[in-house]
Amino acid sequence: MVEKKVIFKSSDWVWVHISKVRFHECRRSKLMLGGDDPFPILKRINDNVYKIDLSNKYGVSTNFDVFFISLCLI
């Protein structure tokens, strides 16, 4: 895995890149979109991990490595 150096703020909105392994209930096909609506960052755990507000939609951990999120520019 390649390290990605990005620092987000608590007020940032991000895209969460959904993998079939982590979101198996939501991703039944590789042809489905790889993301969902943007989500707000709740807090920075460290330089590589952020807590994302998923609003209990997925039933998975809300902590994500920066490799799986990207800044939403709306």
Secondary structure by P-SEA (a helix, b strand, c coil): cbbbbbbbcccbbbbbbccccccccccccccccccccbbbbcccccccbbbbccccccccccccccccbbbbcc
